[in-house]
Each structure stands twice: as C-alpha cells, then as structure tokens.
Amino acid sequence: QVQLVESGGGLVQPGGSLNLSCAVSVWRFSAYAMAWYRQSPGQRREMITTITRGSTTNYADSVKGRFIISRDNAKNTVYLQMNDLKPDDTAVYYCNFWPARNYWGQGTQVTVSS
C-alpha cells in the first residue's frame, strides 16, 4: 500500500527556515520522480518543485533560489529545505509522485507570520 507522510511544518517568522520531510512507502522508491506541492486557502494545489530519479531538480519561479528539494533513496524520503520564508508561502505542503498520483497524504501546515 502506497503511503506518503509529510512532517516538519510549523509557525515561522518571515525570513525564517523550515525543513520538511516526506516518508514514502512504495516499492522501488528510487525509480520515481517526486515533487512537493502546496495549497493555500482558497487556492488550487500547485506544484512547486520536482526531483527526478536521477536527482535533477526544477523549481517554480515563486520558490526558486529559496527552496531546495532533495531525496535520500536509502530512507525512502524526500526533503524540502525552505529558506527566507515569506507570508505568501503559508500553505499546506504535500509531497507526491511527479506526475501526481491519487495518493495524497495529510500534508503539513506551514504558516509564515510575525
């Protein structure tokens, strides 16, 4: 059974940092491209960064230069290091495969506020 469990969110001041983790229960995790998505209140869920099975990364313009996606295939985990956080980054953050499949986890709430 495929499961994705996100963690690491919280309340942070503008300019702060957070490191999110996503534990993925799937056979041959290393074979899959992964992504982080986020959904702000009243907005559609958007993809913000991807990482291929070869660890090539791509970023949405809104997070480029501030967020870093990485993966540890030995731990079946994908990470999102978020730096210089802004109030507009407030959202529920999800990881999923890329392209996304219907295996959404609960997500982790990130709130950026002073």
C-alpha positions in Angstrom: 0.0 0.0 0.0 1.4 3.4 -1.0 1.7 6.0 1.7 3.1 9.4 1.9 3.6 11.1 5.3 4.7 14.7 5.4 6.2 16.3 8.5 8.2 19.3 9.7 5.7 22.2 9.2 5.0 24.9 11.8 4.8 28.5 12.5 7.8 30.6 11.5 8.5 34.3 11.2 9.2 35.9 7.8 12.8 35.3 6.8 12.9 32.1 8.7 13.6 28.5 7.6 11.9 25.1 7.8 12.9 21.7 6.6 10.0 19.4 5.6 10.3 15.6 5.2 8.1 13.1 3.4 8.4 9.4 4.1 7.3 7.4 1.2 6.1 3.8 1.5 6.5 2.4 -2.0 8.4 -0.4 -3.6 11.5 0.9 -5.5 11.2 4.5 -4.3 14.4 5.3 -6.2 12.6 4.7 -9.5 10.1 7.5 -9.1 10.3 11.2 -9.7 8.9 13.1 -6.7 7.5 16.6 -6.1 6.4 18.9 -3.5 3.0 20.7 -3.9 1.3 23.3 -1.8 -2.2 24.6 -1.3 -3.1 28.0 0.2 -6.5 28.8 1.5 -8.9 29.4 -1.4 -6.3 28.4 -4.0 -5.7 25.4 -6.2 -2.9 23.0 -5.2 0.2 23.9 -7.1 3.4 22.1 -7.8 6.4 24.0 -6.6 9.4 21.7 -7.1 10.3 18.4 -8.6 13.2 15.9 -8.4 13.8 13.1 -10.9 15.1 9.7 -10.0 18.5 11.0 -11.1 18.1 13.9 -8.7 17.7 16.6 -11.4 15.6 19.4 -9.8 13.3 22.0 -11.0 11.5 24.9 -9.2 8.6 27.2 -9.7 9.6 30.8 -10.0 7.9 31.6 -6.7 10.4 29.5 -4.7 13.4 29.4 -6.9 16.6 30.4 -5.0 14.9 29.9 -1.7 13.7 26.3 -1.6 15.8 23.1 -2.1 14.4 19.7 -2.8 16.4 16.6 -2.1 16.0 12.9 -1.7 17.5 10.0 0.3 16.7 6.8 -1.5 18.1 4.7 1.3 15.5 6.2 3.6 12.6 6.4 1.1 12.4 10.1 2.0 12.2 13.4 0.1 13.0 16.7 1.8 12.2 20.3 1.2 14.5 22.9 2.7 12.7 26.2 2.8 14.7 29.4 3.4 13.8 33.1 3.5 10.2 32.2 4.0 7.5 34.8 3.1 3.9 35.2 4.3 2.8 34.1 0.7 4.5 30.7 1.5 1.7 30.0 4.0 0.0 26.8 2.8 -0.4 23.1 3.4 2.5 21.3 1.9 2.2 17.9 0.3 4.6 15.5 -1.4 3.6 13.2 -4.2 4.9 11.5 -7.2 5.6 13.5 -10.3 3.2 13.4 -12.2 1.0 13.3 -9.1 -1.0 10.1 -8.3 -4.1 9.8 -6.2 -2.1 9.1 -3.0 -2.3 12.4 -1.2 -1.2 12.4 2.4 -2.4 14.7 5.2 0.1 17.3 4.3 1.9 19.6 6.8 0.9 23.1 7.6 3.4 25.9 7.1 2.4 29.3 8.5 4.7 32.3 7.9 3.7 35.2 10.1 5.2 37.7 12.5 
